[in-house]
Amino acid sequence: MAAVVRVLSGAQLLAYVDDLRGVYAEVFGAAPWYEDEERVAQFLVRLGDDARRPGFTAAVALEGARITGFTTGWTTPAPFPADRCYPQVAAGLGAERAKSWLCGALEIDELAVRPTAQGTGTGAALLDAVAAGAPDGRLWLLTSVRSPQAMAFYGRRGWTQATHPAPDGRGVVVFLGPRHPARTLAASRGVEGATAREACRTSGAHGPMHMG
């Protein structure tokens, strides 16, 4: 059965919280993340807060009544935030580029697809559904070199890698969406990326790093 993708508001998404918990645990409990039950619980708390952010949007993939994947995002505020992984983003891009390229853009936070649905186009459909609302194509996300599959996925989808950390397993990577106005400049600069600290993981703000 082909998945049906539905775009939801924050309140609508929270009606599926039990199913979202199952998807999150199945995806991020596996390699390379190995998140435990405490991290899953943190995700649910974070999701409730994130659903109230300005510009929040989400999409779920449904096979019958079963959720096989989801994605979330919101508008990056100004001034550029200083919590979660945002300091690593600013260090990688530079404060001025982080402000001009990312503030006011649509930021993809989570993208997770059950292993049984990966490779079916579900991840791409979820991403496209949420990305359709990006203002003037200004769309970005954060992922990690710990997930080469995620990095390859975005490359195939036409995303531009804007930071290039050392491939030591801890690097934060910023990607700009296929229609982002700064994508050409980002590609030509070869911006040096920052190294992610464990604070990014404990905050739960790991970005959309596992998809299919």
RODOVEX-121616 format. One line per 10 residues: for each residue x, y, z of C-alpha. Coordinates in pm, whole numbers, plus 50000, padded with zeros to 5 digits. Example, Ala and Ser with C-alpha at 12.3 -4.5 7.8 and 13.67 -1.06 7.14 Angstrom:
<nodes>
51230/49550/50780 | 51367/49894/50714
</nodes>
This chain:
<nodes>
50000/50000/50000 | 50139/50341/49903 | 50170/50592/50184 | 49943/50895/50191 | 50119/51213/50304 | 49919/51468/50501 | 50033/51815/50608 | 49925/51897/50964 | 49924/52185/51209 | 50090/52146/51547
49762/52062/51723 | 49673/51806/51457 | 50015/51642/51481 | 49994/51602/51858 | 49684/51387/51812 | 49924/51123/51673 | 50172/51145/51961 | 50170/50773/52046 | 50240/50675/51685 | 50510/50942/51655
50678/50804/51964 | 50690/50460/51805 | 50841/50590/51481 | 51098/50801/51666 | 51203/50514/51894 | 51233/50272/51603 | 51440/50510/51391 | 51663/50686/51643 | 51702/50388/51872 | 51904/50222/51594
52252/50298/51456 | 52411/50545/51448 | 52210/50720/51724 | 52116/50450/51977 | 51879/50678/52168 | 51733/50528/52485 | 51391/50565/52645 | 51496/50884/52822 | 51582/51046/52489 | 51251/50932/52343
51068/51091/52637 | 51264/51412/52581 | 51153/51411/52219 | 50787/51400/52320 | 50829/51693/52559 | 51020/51887/52294 | 50757/51812/52033 | 50486/51965/52250 | 50689/52284/52282 | 50791/52292/51916
50433/52254/51796 | 50363/52602/51935 | 50650/52771/51750 | 50565/53038/51491 | 50543/52887/51145 | 50533/52529/51275 | 50428/52274/51016 | 50443/51897/50993 | 50359/51606/50769 | 50290/51239/50834
50297/50940/50601 | 50009/50700/50655 | 49967/50345/50534 | 49609/50284/50632 | 49593/50398/50995 | 49965/50336/51059 | 50217/50619/51053 | 50533/50516/50869 | 50713/50849/50888 | 50690/51214/50982
50866/51546/50944 | 50846/51875/51136 | 50968/52228/51082 | 50917/52592/51175 | 51031/52944/51093 | 51378/53023/51227 | 51339/53334/51446 | 51542/53652/51455 | 51775/53715/51621 | 51937/53383/51541
51885/53152/51842 | 52163/53066/52086 | 52024/52741/52230 | 52020/52379/52114 | 52260/52331/51818 | 52226/52685/51687 | 52566/52799/51821 | 52734/52527/51613 | 52543/52645/51306 | 52652/53005/51363
53012/52894/51416 | 53008/52696/51094 | 52846/52959/50873 | 52958/53273/51052 | 52718/53493/51246 | 52628/53720/50955 | 52553/53437/50712 | 52351/53253/50977 | 52142/53566/51024 | 52092/53656/50658
52057/53302/50521 | 51856/53134/50795 | 51647/53383/50997 | 51295/53385/50857 | 51359/53065/50660 | 51175/52738/50708 | 51387/52507/50921 | 51335/52132/50892 | 51382/51980/51237 | 51290/51611/51228
51252/51367/50941 | 51207/51004/51038 | 51089/50705/50832 | 51043/50353/50964 | 51305/50110/50827 | 51034/49909/50654 | 50930/50218/50456 | 51277/50345/50367 | 51369/50334/50002 | 51006/50379/49897
51013/50756/49842 | 50835/50825/50170 | 51113/51047/50305 | 51123/51253/49986 | 50744/51293/49986 | 50742/51408/50349 | 51022/51655/50287 | 50855/51796/49976 | 50521/51833/50153 | 50666/52052/50428
50915/52231/50201 | 50634/52356/49979 | 50565/52627/50236 | 50919/52767/50244 | 50911/53146/50184 | 51091/53232/49857 | 51253/52889/49867 | 51439/52974/50189 | 51471/52631/50346 | 51745/52474/50556
51828/52190/50790 | 52100/52051/51011 | 52236/51698/51000 | 52559/51517/51092 | 52846/51339/50926 | 52753/51046/51151 | 52476/50975/50899 | 52627/50951/50551 | 52295/50810/50429 | 52122/51133/50527
52388/51345/50362 | 52362/51145/50041 | 51982/51167/50053 | 51987/51547/50061 | 52248/51564/49788 | 52026/51355/49562 | 51736/51586/49638 | 51928/51892/49518 | 52020/52034/49858 | 52347/52228/49893
52593/52143/50168 | 52688/52480/50322 | 52938/52367/50588 | 53209/52103/50561 | 53326/51974/50899 | 53603/51722/50936 | 53463/51370/50891 | 53537/51268/51250 | 53189/51138/51331 | 53085/51446/51530
53050/51717/51267 | 52742/51935/51222 | 52642/51991/50860 | 52414/52269/50735 | 52221/52210/50411 | 52032/52476/50214 | 51723/52380/50018 | 51722/52343/49638 | 51571/52690/49584 | 51745/52880/49865
51878/53212/49726 | 52219/53157/49890 | 52278/52804/49763 | 52520/52906/49486 | 52724/53125/49719 | 52731/52850/49982 | 52856/52595/49729 | 53133/52825/49607 | 53259/52926/49950 | 53323/52575/50087
53251/52709/50435 | 53439/52532/50712 | 53196/52375/50955 | 53209/52358/51331 | 53245/52040/51531 | 52930/51934/51708 | 52953/51886/52081 | 52751/51631/52276 | 52522/51915/52387 | 52353/51893/52048
52254/51536/52118 | 52139/51587/52476 | 51925/51881/52371 | 51748/51653/52126 | 51808/51895/51842 | 51975/51660/51603 | 51778/51763/51300 | 51647/51538/51025 | 51924/51282/51012 | 51752/50954/50930
51526/50916/50633 | 51441/50699/50338
</nodes>
